[in-house]
Amino acid sequence: MKIVTFVKESYAELRKVIWPGRDDVISSVKVVLISTAIVAAVLGLIDVLLLFGIRAIF
């Protein structure tokens, strides 16, 4: 049965994976959160500047 073989091989491959530790996960989450906040701030600033520009024209 192909499905049984697939499940067994998948399980065997997952046992070979080196999962990240708690500290690695926490530092990665911090990087993502800080990056997201910076991008949101930059996009918000661009939005405000464009809004002022459009209001000045019209």
WOURJO-V532973 format. One record per pair of residues at least 12 apart in sequence whose C-alpha atoms are under 10 Angstrom apart, sorted by sequence separation. I is the first residue (numbers start at 1). J is the second residue. D is the distance in whole Angstrom. If there is no record, write none. Layout:
BEGIN
{{I & J & D} {I & J & D}}
END
This chain:
BEGIN
none
END
